[in-house]
């Protein structure tokens, strides 16, 4: 089955509500507000969005998150790598390896994703290094014909 995946870095700015919120609503910085607006009613697209959380590793757009405050440091990025590798392995085993992956995240967030970069399934990767780079992100999503 052919499919695409978008992985965005989490943001320092988060919704202040104490109750659990879907990741797409919890994060209020970076490209999250644009993703929320563009894909609010698009279940298929939301199913293909992940956030790389400094606290939780890779989370689905609809994963419920409570408030947290953790900045990704180089040491923590290294410690997060095995968790993210295991999460990707589990997902790829269930869904297959995506054909294309769009990464919208700061360079340090590539460290936990190192196993994706060398995955034997070799998905085509497109990297937007500015976590606020919505224009470039939207152009890729338009090219990929995401809703």
Secondary structure, DSSP 8 states (H G I E B T S, - for coil): ---EEEEEE--S-B---SS-EEHHHHB-STTHHHHHHHHTT-HHHHTTEEEEETTTEEEETT-EE--------HHHHHHHHHHHHHHHHHHHHHH---SEEEEES-GGGGTTTHHHHT-TT--EEEEE--TT-HHHHHHHHHHTT--
